[in-house]
């Protein structure tokens, strides 16, 4: 029962986060009606409910869900601005750091990079003996 209450409170806290900053595009005021409408549309994205449903009870899972939600809100905001012809079409996606590396203790070794792991050699061929 305590775990259920903890999971519910963590889920509510994740949903109550202020979310990512949604600045107005260059040349538009923060209070422009089109920008305000896109912010409201982005904050009401259906992805919010789906991400909150999949979020697990651990702190790392909640942090990962918060980041995924922030990315979904930003994507919805930029899509809305592009649909209205207010935003640039190109850009650079922000770096997505894994949660585990940020929460590790200082000085603790990082997990190996999957691209640097050398695969095991195949077993030697049978010699017929």
Backbone torsions as a table, in degrees:
resi	resn	phi	psi	omega
1	UNK	NA	-40.6	179.8
2	UNK	-64.5	-36.7	178.9
3	UNK	-65.0	-38.9	179.3
4	UNK	-64.2	-42.1	178.9
5	UNK	-65.9	-41.8	178.7
6	UNK	-63.4	-44.5	179.8
7	UNK	-62.9	-41.5	179.5
8	UNK	-65.4	-40.8	-179.4
9	UNK	-69.9	-38.0	177.2
10	UNK	-67.0	-39.2	177.7
11	UNK	-63.8	-40.8	178.0
12	UNK	-66.4	-37.9	178.7
13	UNK	-66.0	-38.1	179.3
14	UNK	-67.1	-39.1	179.7
15	UNK	-72.5	-24.2	-177.8
16	UNK	-87.5	-0.5	-179.5
17	UNK	-63.5	149.0	-175.3
18	UNK	-66.1	-18.5	179.0
19	UNK	84.9	-179.2	-177.3
20	UNK	-75.2	155.5	175.2
21	UNK	-69.3	137.9	-179.8
22	UNK	-120.0	79.8	-176.5
23	UNK	-72.1	151.9	176.9
24	UNK	-71.7	147.0	177.3
25	UNK	-63.1	160.6	179.2
26	UNK	-56.2	134.3	177.0
27	UNK	89.2	-1.9	178.6
28	UNK	-119.1	145.9	178.0
29	UNK	-76.3	152.6	178.0
30	UNK	-61.8	-26.5	-177.4
31	UNK	-97.8	9.7	177.9
32	UNK	-58.8	135.9	-175.2
33	UNK	-59.7	-36.5	-179.8
34	UNK	-68.4	-38.8	178.7
35	UNK	-68.3	-42.8	178.9
36	UNK	-62.4	-40.4	178.9
37	UNK	-65.3	-39.6	178.4
38	UNK	-68.0	-36.6	176.2
39	UNK	-62.8	-44.5	179.8
40	UNK	-64.3	-41.4	178.8
41	UNK	-64.3	-40.5	-179.9
42	UNK	-67.2	-40.9	-180.0
43	UNK	-71.0	-19.2	179.0
44	UNK	-100.4	17.2	-178.0
45	UNK	-59.9	139.7	179.4
46	UNK	-63.2	-21.1	179.2
47	UNK	-62.2	-27.7	-179.4
48	UNK	-58.1	-46.8	-178.9
49	UNK	-67.2	-41.3	-179.1
50	UNK	-65.6	-42.8	179.8
51	UNK	-66.1	-42.0	178.7
52	UNK	-64.4	-34.2	179.1
53	UNK	-67.2	-37.0	-177.1
54	UNK	-84.8	-11.7	-176.0
55	UNK	-65.0	134.8	179.1
56	UNK	-89.2	177.6	-174.5
57	UNK	-82.2	-17.8	-175.6
58	UNK	-76.3	160.2	-179.1
59	UNK	-63.3	-41.4	179.3
60	UNK	-63.5	-40.9	178.8
61	UNK	-67.2	-37.8	177.5
62	UNK	-66.1	-40.5	178.9
63	UNK	-65.5	-42.8	178.0
64	UNK	-63.2	-39.8	178.2
65	UNK	-65.6	-39.4	178.6
66	UNK	-63.1	-42.5	178.9
67	UNK	-65.6	-42.1	178.9
68	UNK	-62.8	-39.7	178.1
69	UNK	-64.8	-42.7	177.9
70	UNK	-60.0	-43.1	179.1
71	UNK	-64.6	-39.3	179.7
72	UNK	-65.9	-40.9	179.5
73	UNK	-66.0	-44.5	178.3
74	UNK	-61.3	-42.9	-180.0
75	UNK	-63.2	-42.0	179.1
76	UNK	-65.9	-38.7	179.4
77	UNK	-64.5	-47.8	-179.0
78	UNK	-67.6	-35.5	177.0
79	UNK	-64.3	-40.5	178.6
80	UNK	-64.3	-44.5	179.0
81	UNK	-62.6	-40.7	179.5
82	UNK	-66.6	-38.7	178.9
83	UNK	-61.7	-31.5	-179.6
84	UNK	-92.8	1.8	178.1
85	UNK	74.0	26.5	-175.5
86	UNK	-103.7	-13.4	-174.2
87	UNK	-121.5	158.1	174.8
88	UNK	-70.1	151.3	-176.8
89	UNK	-82.0	-31.5	-176.3
90	UNK	-99.7	171.7	178.8
91	UNK	166.7	-179.3	-179.2
92	UNK	-116.0	131.6	178.5
93	UNK	-72.9	137.7	179.7
94	UNK	-66.6	152.9	179.7
95	UNK	-65.7	135.1	179.3
96	UNK	-110.7	98.8	-178.7
97	UNK	-83.5	142.8	176.4
98	UNK	-67.2	146.5	-177.8
99	UNK	-65.9	-40.3	-173.5
100	UNK	-61.1	-34.3	-177.7
101	UNK	-72.8	-29.0	-179.4
102	UNK	-79.5	-29.6	-175.1
103	UNK	-91.9	-1.8	-178.6
104	UNK	-73.2	156.2	-179.2
105	UNK	-68.0	149.5	178.5
106	UNK	-61.1	134.7	178.3
107	UNK	85.7	-7.2	179.2
108	UNK	-74.8	142.1	-179.6
109	UNK	-68.6	143.5	178.4
110	UNK	-80.5	152.2	176.1
111	UNK	-64.0	152.3	-177.8
112	UNK	-65.9	147.7	175.9
113	UNK	-72.0	127.8	-177.0
114	UNK	-56.9	-28.7	-178.9
115	UNK	-76.5	-14.5	-178.2
116	UNK	-98.0	-4.2	-179.1
117	UNK	-79.1	127.2	-179.8
118	UNK	-87.2	127.4	-180.0
119	UNK	-70.1	154.1	177.8
120	UNK	-67.6	150.2	178.4
121	UNK	-74.2	149.9	177.9
122	UNK	-67.9	157.2	179.3
123	UNK	-65.2	151.5	-178.7
124	UNK	-64.1	151.1	179.3
125	UNK	-68.5	149.0	179.8
126	UNK	-66.8	138.4	179.3
127	UNK	-96.9	-3.4	177.7
128	UNK	92.2	1.6	179.6
129	UNK	-85.3	NA	NA
